[in-house]
Amino acid sequence: MPSPSRGGAPAAMPKYQRIAAALRHEIDRTAHTPGARLPSERSLAARYQVNRQTIRAALQH
């Protein structure tokens, strides 16, 4: 059974997958040049209010 989210409803997908989708959308939306760097794990963790392990999982996904 899926774990409940903060709102009490079942979580649609794990946090790392939601973050990965958001990053993909951001990359697609902005014109990043090939080879451009993403923000650091630390800044992404602060932005999404998760730990760096979650960010690493999102980046690997």
PDBQT receptor file of N, H, CA, C and O in Angstrom, charges set to zero:
ATOM      1  N   MET A   1       0.848  -1.183   0.000  1.00  0.00    +0.000 N 
ATOM      2  CA  MET A   1       0.000   0.000   0.000  1.00  0.00    +0.000 C 
ATOM      3  C   MET A   1       0.886   1.236   0.000  1.00  0.00    +0.000 C 
ATOM      4  O   MET A   1       1.835   1.299   0.782  1.00  0.00    +0.000 OA
ATOM      5  N   PRO A   2       0.612   2.223  -0.849  1.00  0.00    +0.000 N 
ATOM      6  CA  PRO A   2       1.436   3.427  -0.889  1.00  0.00    +0.000 C 
ATOM      7  C   PRO A   2       1.362   4.188   0.425  1.00  0.00    +0.000 C 
ATOM      8  O   PRO A   2       0.328   4.212   1.093  1.00  0.00    +0.000 OA
ATOM      9  N   SER A   3       2.473   4.806   0.779  1.00  0.00    +0.000 N 
ATOM     10  H   SER A   3       3.313   4.786   0.236  1.00  0.00    +0.000 HD
ATOM     11  CA  SER A   3       2.478   5.594   2.000  1.00  0.00    +0.000 C 
ATOM     12  C   SER A   3       1.732   6.896   1.760  1.00  0.00    +0.000 C 
ATOM     13  O   SER A   3       1.784   7.453   0.664  1.00  0.00    +0.000 OA
ATOM     14  N   PRO A   4       1.044   7.377   2.777  1.00  0.00    +0.000 N 
ATOM     15  CA  PRO A   4       0.290   8.618   2.588  1.00  0.00    +0.000 C 
ATOM     16  C   PRO A   4       1.211   9.815   2.488  1.00  0.00    +0.000 C 
ATOM     17  O   PRO A   4       2.264   9.863   3.124  1.00  0.00    +0.000 OA
ATOM     18  N   SER A   5       0.806  10.773   1.689  1.00  0.00    +0.000 N 
ATOM     19  H   SER A   5      -0.050  10.734   1.173  1.00  0.00    +0.000 HD
ATOM     20  CA  SER A   5       1.545  12.017   1.602  1.00  0.00    +0.000 C 
ATOM     21  C   SER A   5       1.103  12.911   2.750  1.00  0.00    +0.000 C 
ATOM     22  O   SER A   5       0.277  12.505   3.568  1.00  0.00    +0.000 OA
ATOM     23  N   ARG A   6       1.634  14.102   2.820  1.00  0.00    +0.000 N 
ATOM     24  H   ARG A   6       2.305  14.432   2.156  1.00  0.00    +0.000 HD
ATOM     25  CA  ARG A   6       1.281  15.011   3.912  1.00  0.00    +0.000 C 
ATOM     26  C   ARG A   6      -0.206  15.335   3.937  1.00  0.00    +0.000 C 
ATOM     27  O   ARG A   6      -0.771  15.582   5.003  1.00  0.00    +0.000 OA
ATOM     28  N   GLY A   7      -0.835  15.335   2.782  1.00  0.00    +0.000 N 
ATOM     29  H   GLY A   7      -0.376  15.135   1.917  1.00  0.00    +0.000 HD
ATOM     30  CA  GLY A   7      -2.250  15.656   2.715  1.00  0.00    +0.000 C 
ATOM     31  C   GLY A   7      -3.149  14.496   3.096  1.00  0.00    +0.000 C 
ATOM     32  O   GLY A   7      -4.366  14.667   3.177  1.00  0.00    +0.000 OA
ATOM     33  N   GLY A   8      -2.583  13.317   3.332  1.00  0.00    +0.000 N 
ATOM     34  H   GLY A   8      -1.595  13.178   3.266  1.00  0.00    +0.000 HD
ATOM     35  CA  GLY A   8      -3.364  12.162   3.705  1.00  0.00    +0.000 C 
ATOM     36  C   GLY A   8      -3.708  11.273   2.529  1.00  0.00    +0.000 C 
ATOM     37  O   GLY A   8      -4.130  10.134   2.726  1.00  0.00    +0.000 OA
ATOM     38  N   ALA A   9      -3.537  11.765   1.305  1.00  0.00    +0.000 N 
ATOM     39  H   ALA A   9      -3.194  12.691   1.146  1.00  0.00    +0.000 HD
ATOM     40  CA  ALA A   9      -3.819  10.962   0.119  1.00  0.00    +0.000 C 
ATOM     41  C   ALA A   9      -2.599  10.111  -0.217  1.00  0.00    +0.000 C 
ATOM     42  O   ALA A   9      -1.481  10.475   0.150  1.00  0.00    +0.000 OA
ATOM     43  N   PRO A  10      -2.785   8.995  -0.899  1.00  0.00    +0.000 N 
ATOM     44  CA  PRO A  10      -1.633   8.171  -1.273  1.00  0.00    +0.000 C 
ATOM     45  C   PRO A  10      -0.678   8.943  -2.182  1.00  0.00    +0.000 C 
ATOM     46  O   PRO A  10      -1.108   9.701  -3.051  1.00  0.00    +0.000 OA
ATOM     47  N   ALA A  11       0.602   8.744  -1.972  1.00  0.00    +0.000 N 
ATOM     48  H   ALA A  11       0.952   8.129  -1.265  1.00  0.00    +0.000 HD
ATOM     49  CA  ALA A  11       1.605   9.412  -2.807  1.00  0.00    +0.000 C 
ATOM     50  C   ALA A  11       1.569   8.791  -4.198  1.00  0.00    +0.000 C 
ATOM     51  O   ALA A  11       1.559   7.568  -4.341  1.00  0.00    +0.000 OA
ATOM     52  N   ALA A  12       1.550   9.629  -5.205  1.00  0.00    +0.000 N 
ATOM     53  H   ALA A  12       1.557  10.622  -5.088  1.00  0.00    +0.000 HD
ATOM     54  CA  ALA A  12       1.476   9.147  -6.581  1.00  0.00    +0.000 C 
ATOM     55  C   ALA A  12       2.776   8.461  -6.984  1.00  0.00    +0.000 C 
ATOM     56  O   ALA A  12       2.757   7.445  -7.680  1.00  0.00    +0.000 OA
ATOM     57  N   MET A  13       3.903   9.015  -6.549  1.00  0.00    +0.000 N 
ATOM     58  H   MET A  13       3.918   9.840  -5.984  1.00  0.00    +0.000 HD
ATOM     59  CA  MET A  13       5.203   8.431  -6.862  1.00  0.00    +0.000 C 
ATOM     60  C   MET A  13       6.200   8.895  -5.810  1.00  0.00    +0.000 C 
ATOM     61  O   MET A  13       5.960   9.892  -5.129  1.00  0.00    +0.000 OA
ATOM     62  N   PRO A  14       7.312   8.188  -5.670  1.00  0.00    +0.000 N 
ATOM     63  CA  PRO A  14       8.311   8.578  -4.679  1.00  0.00    +0.000 C 
ATOM     64  C   PRO A  14       8.877   9.972  -4.951  1.00  0.00    +0.000 C 
ATOM     65  O   PRO A  14       8.849  10.462  -6.081  1.00  0.00    +0.000 OA
ATOM     66  N   LYS A  15       9.386  10.593  -3.901  1.00  0.00    +0.000 N 
ATOM     67  H   LYS A  15       9.409  10.195  -2.983  1.00  0.00    +0.000 HD
ATOM     68  CA  LYS A  15       9.930  11.953  -4.024  1.00  0.00    +0.000 C 
ATOM     69  C   LYS A  15      11.005  12.035  -5.096  1.00  0.00    +0.000 C 
ATOM     70  O   LYS A  15      11.018  12.975  -5.891  1.00  0.00    +0.000 OA
ATOM     71  N   TYR A  16      11.907  11.059  -5.127  1.00  0.00    +0.000 N 
ATOM     72  H   TYR A  16      11.897  10.295  -4.482  1.00  0.00    +0.000 HD
ATOM     73  CA  TYR A  16      13.008  11.151  -6.084  1.00  0.00    +0.000 C 
ATOM     74  C   TYR A  16      12.498  11.150  -7.518  1.00  0.00    +0.000 C 
ATOM     75  O   TYR A  16      13.086  11.802  -8.380  1.00  0.00    +0.000 OA
ATOM     76  N   GLN A  17      11.417  10.432  -7.786  1.00  0.00    +0.000 N 
ATOM     77  H   GLN A  17      10.939   9.902  -7.085  1.00  0.00    +0.000 HD
ATOM     78  CA  GLN A  17      10.858  10.414  -9.132  1.00  0.00    +0.000 C 
ATOM     79  C   GLN A  17      10.179  11.746  -9.460  1.00  0.00    +0.000 C 
ATOM     80  O   GLN A  17      10.268  12.225 -10.590  1.00  0.00    +0.000 OA
ATOM     81  N   ARG A  18       9.502  12.345  -8.476  1.00  0.00    +0.000 N 
ATOM     82  H   ARG A  18       9.430  11.956  -7.558  1.00  0.00    +0.000 HD
ATOM     83  CA  ARG A  18       8.888  13.657  -8.705  1.00  0.00    +0.000 C 
ATOM     84  C   ARG A  18       9.958  14.706  -8.962  1.00  0.00    +0.000 C 
ATOM     85  O   ARG A  18       9.787  15.567  -9.825  1.00  0.00    +0.000 OA
ATOM     86  N   ILE A  19      11.074  14.642  -8.214  1.00  0.00    +0.000 N 
ATOM     87  H   ILE A  19      11.213  13.943  -7.513  1.00  0.00    +0.000 HD
ATOM     88  CA  ILE A  19      12.159  15.602  -8.406  1.00  0.00    +0.000 C 
ATOM     89  C   ILE A  19      12.806  15.385  -9.768  1.00  0.00    +0.000 C 
ATOM     90  O   ILE A  19      13.101  16.351 -10.473  1.00  0.00    +0.000 OA
ATOM     91  N   ALA A  20      13.029  14.132 -10.147  1.00  0.00    +0.000 N 
ATOM     92  H   ALA A  20      12.789  13.347  -9.575  1.00  0.00    +0.000 HD
ATOM     93  CA  ALA A  20      13.617  13.836 -11.458  1.00  0.00    +0.000 C 
ATOM     94  C   ALA A  20      12.741  14.393 -12.574  1.00  0.00    +0.000 C 
ATOM     95  O   ALA A  20      13.250  14.964 -13.538  1.00  0.00    +0.000 OA
ATOM     96  N   ALA A  21      11.437  14.231 -12.449  1.00  0.00    +0.000 N 
ATOM     97  H   ALA A  21      11.023  13.767 -11.666  1.00  0.00    +0.000 HD
ATOM     98  CA  ALA A  21      10.515  14.758 -13.466  1.00  0.00    +0.000 C 
ATOM     99  C   ALA A  21      10.573  16.281 -13.510  1.00  0.00    +0.000 C 
ATOM    100  O   ALA A  21      10.551  16.874 -14.588  1.00  0.00    +0.000 OA
ATOM    101  N   ALA A  22      10.645  16.913 -12.343  1.00  0.00    +0.000 N 
ATOM    102  H   ALA A  22      10.663  16.431 -11.467  1.00  0.00    +0.000 HD
ATOM    103  CA  ALA A  22      10.720  18.374 -12.293  1.00  0.00    +0.000 C 
ATOM    104  C   ALA A  22      12.016  18.868 -12.932  1.00  0.00    +0.000 C 
ATOM    105  O   ALA A  22      12.010  19.857 -13.664  1.00  0.00    +0.000 OA
ATOM    106  N   LEU A  23      13.123  18.183 -12.658  1.00  0.00    +0.000 N 
ATOM    107  H   LEU A  23      13.127  17.380 -12.064  1.00  0.00    +0.000 HD
ATOM    108  CA  LEU A  23      14.401  18.576 -13.263  1.00  0.00    +0.000 C 
ATOM    109  C   LEU A  23      14.373  18.386 -14.772  1.00  0.00    +0.000 C 
ATOM    110  O   LEU A  23      14.866  19.230 -15.520  1.00  0.00    +0.000 OA
ATOM    111  N   ARG A  24      13.795  17.272 -15.218  1.00  0.00    +0.000 N 
ATOM    112  H   ARG A  24      13.394  16.586 -14.610  1.00  0.00    +0.000 HD
ATOM    113  CA  ARG A  24      13.671  17.028 -16.660  1.00  0.00    +0.000 C 
ATOM    114  C   ARG A  24      12.860  18.136 -17.320  1.00  0.00    +0.000 C 
ATOM    115  O   ARG A  24      13.226  18.648 -18.378  1.00  0.00    +0.000 OA
ATOM    116  N   HIS A  25      11.759  18.493 -16.682  1.00  0.00    +0.000 N 
ATOM    117  H   HIS A  25      11.461  18.077 -15.823  1.00  0.00    +0.000 HD
ATOM    118  CA  HIS A  25      10.901  19.555 -17.218  1.00  0.00    +0.000 C 
ATOM    119  C   HIS A  25      11.662  20.878 -17.268  1.00  0.00    +0.000 C 
ATOM    120  O   HIS A  25      11.571  21.614 -18.250  1.00  0.00    +0.000 OA
ATOM    121  N   GLU A  26      12.404  21.172 -16.216  1.00  0.00    +0.000 N 
ATOM    122  H   GLU A  26      12.477  20.574 -15.418  1.00  0.00    +0.000 HD
ATOM    123  CA  GLU A  26      13.183  22.417 -16.185  1.00  0.00    +0.000 C 
ATOM    124  C   GLU A  26      14.236  22.442 -17.285  1.00  0.00    +0.000 C 
ATOM    125  O   GLU A  26      14.435  23.470 -17.932  1.00  0.00    +0.000 OA
ATOM    126  N   ILE A  27      14.905  21.324 -17.498  1.00  0.00    +0.000 N 
ATOM    127  H   ILE A  27      14.743  20.489 -16.973  1.00  0.00    +0.000 HD
ATOM    128  CA  ILE A  27      15.929  21.249 -18.544  1.00  0.00    +0.000 C 
ATOM    129  C   ILE A  27      15.293  21.418 -19.921  1.00  0.00    +0.000 C 
ATOM    130  O   ILE A  27      15.823  22.127 -20.776  1.00  0.00    +0.000 OA
ATOM    131  N   ASP A  28      14.151  20.760 -20.125  1.00  0.00    +0.000 N 
ATOM    132  H   ASP A  28      13.721  20.184 -19.430  1.00  0.00    +0.000 HD
ATOM    133  CA  ASP A  28      13.454  20.880 -21.411  1.00  0.00    +0.000 C 
ATOM    134  C   ASP A  28      12.934  22.293 -21.641  1.00  0.00    +0.000 C 
ATOM    135  O   ASP A  28      12.964  22.793 -22.766  1.00  0.00    +0.000 OA
ATOM    136  N   ARG A  29      12.457  22.937 -20.581  1.00  0.00    +0.000 N 
ATOM    137  H   ARG A  29      12.433  22.531 -19.668  1.00  0.00    +0.000 HD
ATOM    138  CA  ARG A  29      11.852  24.262 -20.686  1.00  0.00    +0.000 C 
ATOM    139  C   ARG A  29      12.895  25.342 -20.946  1.00  0.00    +0.000 C 
ATOM    140  O   ARG A  29      12.650  26.266 -21.722  1.00  0.00    +0.000 OA
ATOM    141  N   THR A  30      14.041  25.235 -20.312  1.00  0.00    +0.000 N 
ATOM    142  H   THR A  30      14.240  24.485 -19.681  1.00  0.00    +0.000 HD
ATOM    143  CA  THR A  30      15.092  26.232 -20.506  1.00  0.00    +0.000 C 
ATOM    144  C   THR A  30      16.061  25.729 -21.556  1.00  0.00    +0.000 C 
ATOM    145  O   THR A  30      16.203  24.522 -21.754  1.00  0.00    +0.000 OA
ATOM    146  N   ALA A  31      16.705  26.622 -22.206  1.00  0.00    +0.000 N 
ATOM    147  H   ALA A  31      16.590  27.602 -22.046  1.00  0.00    +0.000 HD
ATOM    148  CA  ALA A  31      17.630  26.246 -23.274  1.00  0.00    +0.000 C 
ATOM    149  C   ALA A  31      19.023  26.014 -22.688  1.00  0.00    +0.000 C 
ATOM    150  O   ALA A  31      19.933  26.818 -22.889  1.00  0.00    +0.000 OA
ATOM    151  N   HIS A  32      19.178  24.905 -21.962  1.00  0.00    +0.000 N 
ATOM    152  H   HIS A  32      18.438  24.252 -21.798  1.00  0.00    +0.000 HD
ATOM    153  CA  HIS A  32      20.498  24.561 -21.452  1.00  0.00    +0.000 C 
ATOM    154  C   HIS A  32      21.365  24.112 -22.620  1.00  0.00    +0.000 C 
ATOM    155  O   HIS A  32      20.931  23.330 -23.466  1.00  0.00    +0.000 OA
ATOM    156  N   THR A  33      22.559  24.601 -22.652  1.00  0.00    +0.000 N 
ATOM    157  H   THR A  33      22.911  25.236 -21.964  1.00  0.00    +0.000 HD
ATOM    158  CA  THR A  33      23.474  24.167 -23.702  1.00  0.00    +0.000 C 
ATOM    159  C   THR A  33      24.047  22.813 -23.330  1.00  0.00    +0.000 C 
ATOM    160  O   THR A  33      24.224  22.523 -22.147  1.00  0.00    +0.000 OA
ATOM    161  N   PRO A  34      24.340  21.984 -24.313  1.00  0.00    +0.000 N 
ATOM    162  CA  PRO A  34      24.939  20.681 -24.012  1.00  0.00    +0.000 C 
ATOM    163  C   PRO A  34      26.222  20.862 -23.199  1.00  0.00    +0.000 C 
ATOM    164  O   PRO A  34      27.064  21.703 -23.517  1.00  0.00    +0.000 OA
ATOM    165  N   GLY A  35      26.348  20.068 -22.162  1.00  0.00    +0.000 N 
ATOM    166  H   GLY A  35      25.665  19.386 -21.904  1.00  0.00    +0.000 HD
ATOM    167  CA  GLY A  35      27.522  20.141 -21.309  1.00  0.00    +0.000 C 
ATOM    168  C   GLY A  35      27.397  21.145 -20.181  1.00  0.00    +0.000 C 
ATOM    169  O   GLY A  35      28.291  21.250 -19.341  1.00  0.00    +0.000 OA
ATOM    170  N   ALA A  36      26.285  21.893 -20.152  1.00  0.00    +0.000 N 
ATOM    171  H   ALA A  36      25.559  21.808 -20.834  1.00  0.00    +0.000 HD
ATOM    172  CA  ALA A  36      26.073  22.858 -19.072  1.00  0.00    +0.000 C 
ATOM    173  C   ALA A  36      25.893  22.112 -17.758  1.00  0.00    +0.000 C 
ATOM    174  O   ALA A  36      25.399  20.984 -17.731  1.00  0.00    +0.000 OA
ATOM    175  N   ARG A  37      26.292  22.746 -16.686  1.00  0.00    +0.000 N 
ATOM    176  H   ARG A  37      26.693  23.662 -16.708  1.00  0.00    +0.000 HD
ATOM    177  CA  ARG A  37      26.226  22.106 -15.375  1.00  0.00    +0.000 C 
ATOM    178  C   ARG A  37      24.883  22.350 -14.705  1.00  0.00    +0.000 C 
ATOM    179  O   ARG A  37      24.277  23.412 -14.850  1.00  0.00    +0.000 OA
ATOM    180  N   LEU A  38      24.440  21.346 -13.973  1.00  0.00    +0.000 N 
ATOM    181  H   LEU A  38      24.932  20.484 -13.856  1.00  0.00    +0.000 HD
ATOM    182  CA  LEU A  38      23.247  21.486 -13.146  1.00  0.00    +0.000 C 
ATOM    183  C   LEU A  38      23.650  22.135 -11.830  1.00  0.00    +0.000 C 
ATOM    184  O   LEU A  38      24.837  22.184 -11.507  1.00  0.00    +0.000 OA
ATOM    185  N   PRO A  39      22.683  22.634 -11.066  1.00  0.00    +0.000 N 
ATOM    186  CA  PRO A  39      23.018  23.144  -9.735  1.00  0.00    +0.000 C 
ATOM    187  C   PRO A  39      23.602  22.022  -8.871  1.00  0.00    +0.000 C 
ATOM    188  O   PRO A  39      23.405  20.842  -9.164  1.00  0.00    +0.000 OA
ATOM    189  N   SER A  40      24.307  22.387  -7.828  1.00  0.00    +0.000 N 
ATOM    190  H   SER A  40      24.466  23.345  -7.590  1.00  0.00    +0.000 HD
ATOM    191  CA  SER A  40      24.932  21.395  -6.948  1.00  0.00    +0.000 C 
ATOM    192  C   SER A  40      23.876  20.568  -6.208  1.00  0.00    +0.000 C 
ATOM    193  O   SER A  40      22.726  20.989  -6.076  1.00  0.00    +0.000 OA
ATOM    194  N   GLU A  41      24.277  19.400  -5.733  1.00  0.00    +0.000 N 
ATOM    195  H   GLU A  41      25.211  19.059  -5.841  1.00  0.00    +0.000 HD
ATOM    196  CA  GLU A  41      23.371  18.560  -4.948  1.00  0.00    +0.000 C 
ATOM    197  C   GLU A  41      22.857  19.327  -3.737  1.00  0.00    +0.000 C 
ATOM    198  O   GLU A  41      21.679  19.241  -3.390  1.00  0.00    +0.000 OA
ATOM    199  N   ARG A  42      23.742  20.070  -3.106  1.00  0.00    +0.000 N 
ATOM    200  H   ARG A  42      24.699  20.140  -3.388  1.00  0.00    +0.000 HD
ATOM    201  CA  ARG A  42      23.364  20.820  -1.911  1.00  0.00    +0.000 C 
ATOM    202  C   ARG A  42      22.285  21.859  -2.226  1.00  0.00    +0.000 C 
ATOM    203  O   ARG A  42      21.317  21.994  -1.477  1.00  0.00    +0.000 OA
ATOM    204  N   SER A  43      22.447  22.588  -3.327  1.00  0.00    +0.000 N 
ATOM    205  H   SER A  43      23.233  22.478  -3.936  1.00  0.00    +0.000 HD
ATOM    206  CA  SER A  43      21.440  23.606  -3.658  1.00  0.00    +0.000 C 
ATOM    207  C   SER A  43      20.125  22.958  -4.103  1.00  0.00    +0.000 C 
ATOM    208  O   SER A  43      19.049  23.473  -3.799  1.00  0.00    +0.000 OA
ATOM    209  N   LEU A  44      20.203  21.839  -4.816  1.00  0.00    +0.000 N 
ATOM    210  H   LEU A  44      21.077  21.420  -5.062  1.00  0.00    +0.000 HD
ATOM    211  CA  LEU A  44      18.974  21.136  -5.195  1.00  0.00    +0.000 C 
ATOM    212  C   LEU A  44      18.267  20.578  -3.961  1.00  0.00    +0.000 C 
ATOM    213  O   LEU A  44      17.039  20.618  -3.879  1.00  0.00    +0.000 OA
ATOM    214  N   ALA A  45      19.029  20.062  -3.007  1.00  0.00    +0.000 N 
ATOM    215  H   ALA A  45      20.027  20.029  -3.073  1.00  0.00    +0.000 HD
ATOM    216  CA  ALA A  45      18.440  19.543  -1.765  1.00  0.00    +0.000 C 
ATOM    217  C   ALA A  45      17.729  20.658  -1.007  1.00  0.00    +0.000 C 
ATOM    218  O   ALA A  45      16.649  20.448  -0.456  1.00  0.00    +0.000 OA
ATOM    219  N   ALA A  46      18.326  21.829  -0.978  1.00  0.00    +0.000 N 
ATOM    220  H   ALA A  46      19.203  22.000  -1.426  1.00  0.00    +0.000 HD
ATOM    221  CA  ALA A  46      17.694  22.964  -0.298  1.00  0.00    +0.000 C 
ATOM    222  C   ALA A  46      16.436  23.399  -1.054  1.00  0.00    +0.000 C 
ATOM    223  O   ALA A  46      15.419  23.708  -0.432  1.00  0.00    +0.000 OA
ATOM    224  N   ARG A  47      16.496  23.426  -2.374  1.00  0.00    +0.000 N 
ATOM    225  H   ARG A  47      17.322  23.175  -2.879  1.00  0.00    +0.000 HD
ATOM    226  CA  ARG A  47      15.351  23.848  -3.181  1.00  0.00    +0.000 C 
ATOM    227  C   ARG A  47      14.152  22.934  -2.970  1.00  0.00    +0.000 C 
ATOM    228  O   ARG A  47      13.025  23.403  -2.809  1.00  0.00    +0.000 OA
ATOM    229  N   TYR A  48      14.403  21.611  -2.972  1.00  0.00    +0.000 N 
ATOM    230  H   TYR A  48      15.319  21.230  -3.102  1.00  0.00    +0.000 HD
ATOM    231  CA  TYR A  48      13.311  20.652  -2.858  1.00  0.00    +0.000 C 
ATOM    232  C   TYR A  48      13.068  20.181  -1.426  1.00  0.00    +0.000 C 
ATOM    233  O   TYR A  48      12.187  19.356  -1.185  1.00  0.00    +0.000 OA
ATOM    234  N   GLN A  49      13.844  20.701  -0.477  1.00  0.00    +0.000 N 
ATOM    235  H   GLN A  49      14.560  21.371  -0.673  1.00  0.00    +0.000 HD
ATOM    236  CA  GLN A  49      13.715  20.378   0.939  1.00  0.00    +0.000 C 
ATOM    237  C   GLN A  49      13.775  18.878   1.204  1.00  0.00    +0.000 C 
ATOM    238  O   GLN A  49      12.927  18.311   1.893  1.00  0.00    +0.000 OA
ATOM    239  N   VAL A  50      14.808  18.253   0.633  1.00  0.00    +0.000 N 
ATOM    240  H   VAL A  50      15.497  18.714   0.073  1.00  0.00    +0.000 HD
ATOM    241  CA  VAL A  50      15.077  16.833   0.842  1.00  0.00    +0.000 C 
ATOM    242  C   VAL A  50      16.563  16.671   1.128  1.00  0.00    +0.000 C 
ATOM    243  O   VAL A  50      17.325  17.631   1.014  1.00  0.00    +0.000 OA
ATOM    244  N   ASN A  51      16.978  15.466   1.499  1.00  0.00    +0.000 N 
ATOM    245  H   ASN A  51      16.359  14.687   1.592  1.00  0.00    +0.000 HD
ATOM    246  CA  ASN A  51      18.403  15.264   1.728  1.00  0.00    +0.000 C 
ATOM    247  C   ASN A  51      19.130  14.967   0.416  1.00  0.00    +0.000 C 
ATOM    248  O   ASN A  51      18.502  14.730  -0.616  1.00  0.00    +0.000 OA
ATOM    249  N   ARG A  52      20.439  14.981   0.472  1.00  0.00    +0.000 N 
ATOM    250  H   ARG A  52      20.949  15.173   1.311  1.00  0.00    +0.000 HD
ATOM    251  CA  ARG A  52      21.235  14.805  -0.750  1.00  0.00    +0.000 C 
ATOM    252  C   ARG A  52      21.096  13.413  -1.334  1.00  0.00    +0.000 C 
ATOM    253  O   ARG A  52      21.249  13.239  -2.543  1.00  0.00    +0.000 OA
ATOM    254  N   GLN A  53      20.812  12.419  -0.508  1.00  0.00    +0.000 N 
ATOM    255  H   GLN A  53      20.688  12.560   0.474  1.00  0.00    +0.000 HD
ATOM    256  CA  GLN A  53      20.615  11.063  -1.034  1.00  0.00    +0.000 C 
ATOM    257  C   GLN A  53      19.410  11.024  -1.978  1.00  0.00    +0.000 C 
ATOM    258  O   GLN A  53      19.438  10.341  -3.002  1.00  0.00    +0.000 OA
ATOM    259  N   THR A  54      18.364  11.753  -1.631  1.00  0.00    +0.000 N 
ATOM    260  H   THR A  54      18.340  12.308  -0.799  1.00  0.00    +0.000 HD
ATOM    261  CA  THR A  54      17.178  11.808  -2.491  1.00  0.00    +0.000 C 
ATOM    262  C   THR A  54      17.523  12.488  -3.812  1.00  0.00    +0.000 C 
ATOM    263  O   THR A  54      17.065  12.060  -4.872  1.00  0.00    +0.000 OA
ATOM    264  N   ILE A  55      18.324  13.538  -3.750  1.00  0.00    +0.000 N 
ATOM    265  H   ILE A  55      18.696  13.885  -2.890  1.00  0.00    +0.000 HD
ATOM    266  CA  ILE A  55      18.751  14.231  -4.973  1.00  0.00    +0.000 C 
ATOM    267  C   ILE A  55      19.602  13.305  -5.834  1.00  0.00    +0.000 C 
ATOM    268  O   ILE A  55      19.432  13.257  -7.053  1.00  0.00    +0.000 OA
ATOM    269  N   ARG A  56      20.510  12.574  -5.208  1.00  0.00    +0.000 N 
ATOM    270  H   ARG A  56      20.647  12.613  -4.218  1.00  0.00    +0.000 HD
ATOM    271  CA  ARG A  56      21.339  11.624  -5.964  1.00  0.00    +0.000 C 
ATOM    272  C   ARG A  56      20.475  10.589  -6.669  1.00  0.00    +0.000 C 
ATOM    273  O   ARG A  56      20.720  10.257  -7.829  1.00  0.00    +0.000 OA
ATOM    274  N   ALA A  57      19.460  10.075  -5.970  1.00  0.00    +0.000 N 
ATOM    275  H   ALA A  57      19.261  10.344  -5.028  1.00  0.00    +0.000 HD
ATOM    276  CA  ALA A  57      18.558   9.092  -6.590  1.00  0.00    +0.000 C 
ATOM    277  C   ALA A  57      17.820   9.726  -7.768  1.00  0.00    +0.000 C 
ATOM    278  O   ALA A  57      17.642   9.086  -8.805  1.00  0.00    +0.000 OA
ATOM    279  N   ALA A  58      17.393  10.977  -7.615  1.00  0.00    +0.000 N 
ATOM    280  H   ALA A  58      17.538  11.496  -6.773  1.00  0.00    +0.000 HD
ATOM    281  CA  ALA A  58      16.684  11.654  -8.702  1.00  0.00    +0.000 C 
ATOM    282  C   ALA A  58      17.605  11.843  -9.906  1.00  0.00    +0.000 C 
ATOM    283  O   ALA A  58      17.184  11.651 -11.046  1.00  0.00    +0.000 OA
ATOM    284  N   LEU A  59      18.847  12.214  -9.658  1.00  0.00    +0.000 N 
ATOM    285  H   LEU A  59      19.189  12.370  -8.731  1.00  0.00    +0.000 HD
ATOM    286  CA  LEU A  59      19.789  12.424 -10.755  1.00  0.00    +0.000 C 
ATOM    287  C   LEU A  59      20.138  11.114 -11.446  1.00  0.00    +0.000 C 
ATOM    288  O   LEU A  59      20.335  11.094 -12.661  1.00  0.00    +0.000 OA
ATOM    289  N   GLN A  60      20.217  10.037 -10.706  1.00  0.00    +0.000 N 
ATOM    290  H   GLN A  60      20.057  10.053  -9.719  1.00  0.00    +0.000 HD
ATOM    291  CA  GLN A  60      20.511   8.741 -11.325  1.00  0.00    +0.000 C 
ATOM    292  C   GLN A  60      19.308   8.228 -12.118  1.00  0.00    +0.000 C 
ATOM    293  O   GLN A  60      19.466   7.524 -13.116  1.00  0.00    +0.000 OA
ATOM    294  N   HIS A  61      18.114   8.585 -11.667  1.00  0.00    +0.000 N 
ATOM    295  H   HIS A  61      17.986   9.157 -10.856  1.00  0.00    +0.000 HD
ATOM    296  CA  HIS A  61      16.892   8.148 -12.331  1.00  0.00    +0.000 C 
ATOM    297  C   HIS A  61      16.792   8.802 -13.698  1.00  0.00    +0.000 C 
ATOM    298  O   HIS A  61      15.829   8.564 -14.427  1.00  0.00    +0.000 OA
TER     299      HIS A  61
